[in-house]
């Protein structure tokens, strides 16, 4: 009985790992967020490399929908987004 439960839990864990690894980023895109020191965006502090917008939203403390809307220029930069550029192709 114990081995069957253990096998079932291992199977669930493998499915979760598969979903995170392969389903989280379906197109194989890499998201880059370049953080700047000021709103004029002259001095780079750090560049974040993320696999998904959800991961990027965790780092910035925003909802994924807000980041998507900002990336597609549906909303103006506000809060932390004033200090960053989000792109899929890093051009420095």
Secondary structure, DSSP 4 states (H G I P E B T S, - for coil): -HHHHHHHHHHHHHHHHHIIIIISSTT---EEEEEESSTT--SEEEEEEESSHHHHHHHHTS-HHHHHHHHTTSS---GGGGGEEEESS---
